[in-house]
Amino acid sequence: MERETLRCRLCGAQLTRGLLVTDSRNCCLNATPIAGTCPEHGPVGPHHAVEAECES
């Protein structure tokens, strides 16, 4: 299964997807799952993640 490349909507940096990226929430008070980690903004939710455009 191929995973899409996600970028931060705020700065365009590629999001790191790994240990932090799960469907679980990071705490009981925050209902937002983590989509990836931006080097500039830290962990971001799916509302700040956009699919990277294909370069051809």
C-alpha positions as CSV (number, residue, x, y, z in Angstrom):
1,M,0.0,0.0,0.0
2,E,1.5,3.3,-1.1
3,R,1.2,6.3,1.3
4,E,0.7,9.7,-0.1
5,T,3.3,12.5,0.7
6,L,1.8,15.1,2.9
7,R,3.0,18.7,3.3
8,C,2.3,21.4,5.9
9,R,-0.4,23.7,4.7
10,L,1.2,26.6,6.6
11,C,4.8,26.4,5.2
12,G,4.9,23.7,2.6
13,A,7.5,21.5,4.4
14,Q,7.1,17.7,4.0
15,L,5.6,16.1,7.0
16,T,7.4,13.3,8.8
17,R,5.1,10.3,9.3
18,G,6.1,7.7,11.9
19,L,5.6,6.9,15.5
20,L,3.4,9.9,16.2
21,V,1.1,9.3,13.3
22,T,-1.7,7.1,14.4
23,D,-5.5,7.3,14.5
24,S,-5.3,7.6,18.3
25,R,-5.5,11.0,20.0
26,N,-2.5,12.5,21.8
27,C,-4.5,13.2,24.9
28,C,-8.0,12.9,26.3
29,L,-8.6,16.7,25.9
30,N,-7.6,16.9,22.3
31,A,-9.8,15.0,19.8
32,T,-7.5,15.8,16.8
33,P,-5.4,12.9,15.4
34,I,-1.8,13.7,14.3
35,A,-1.4,13.7,10.6
36,G,2.4,14.3,10.6
37,T,5.2,16.3,12.1
38,C,6.3,19.6,10.4
39,P,10.0,20.6,11.1
40,E,8.8,24.2,11.6
41,H,5.4,23.8,13.4
42,G,5.7,20.4,15.1
43,P,2.8,17.9,15.2
44,V,0.0,19.0,12.9
45,G,-3.6,17.7,12.5
46,P,-5.2,16.6,9.2
47,H,-6.6,20.2,8.8
48,H,-3.0,21.4,8.3
49,A,-1.9,18.6,6.1
50,V,-2.2,18.7,2.3
51,E,-1.2,16.1,-0.3
52,A,1.9,17.0,-2.2
53,E,1.4,17.7,-5.9
54,C,3.0,15.2,-8.3
55,E,6.1,16.5,-10.0
56,S,6.5,15.3,-13.6
